[in-house]
Amino acid sequence: MGPKQFHDVVMGFPHTELSTSYGQPAYKAFEKFLTRLRHEDDRVVLGQVSLDEREMLCEADPETFHFTDHYRNYPYVLARLKRLDAKTLRSYVERQWRHNAPKKWLKAWDEGLPLPAIANRPARTRTRKTGARKTR
């Protein structure tokens, strides 16, 4: 799979946008991190992967799956883009998309009903001292 196909698969999920995360290009769904393609090494960040599952994936297919120290304590795995197919990528991205989606959206999505509107919320930022959130 190449970057264009990756983009097309990810953008196939409703309420998904190209944005940034920690200053890097990333995809967000419902204003929360969904995934990103690490251009420095052509690896995809996949979330909602338990640490046990990640260990199994990395052991079973180390040519595709691995993680770095940065992700060691978090439910993420890295996957080499060229070794992924669209079906596998879609399956992993859907986990994070479902995690990000409001419950009323998931209910409508699962039942094939029209998707509800998303209310615009004020942008939120973190303050540097406490990490607490505040409204701009």
Secondary structure by P-SEA (a helix, b strand, c coil): ccaaaaaaaaaccccccccccccccccccccccccccccccbbbbbccccaaaaaaaaaacccccccccccccccbbbbccccccaaaaaaaaaaaaaaaccaaaaaaaaacccbbbbccccbbbbbccccccccc
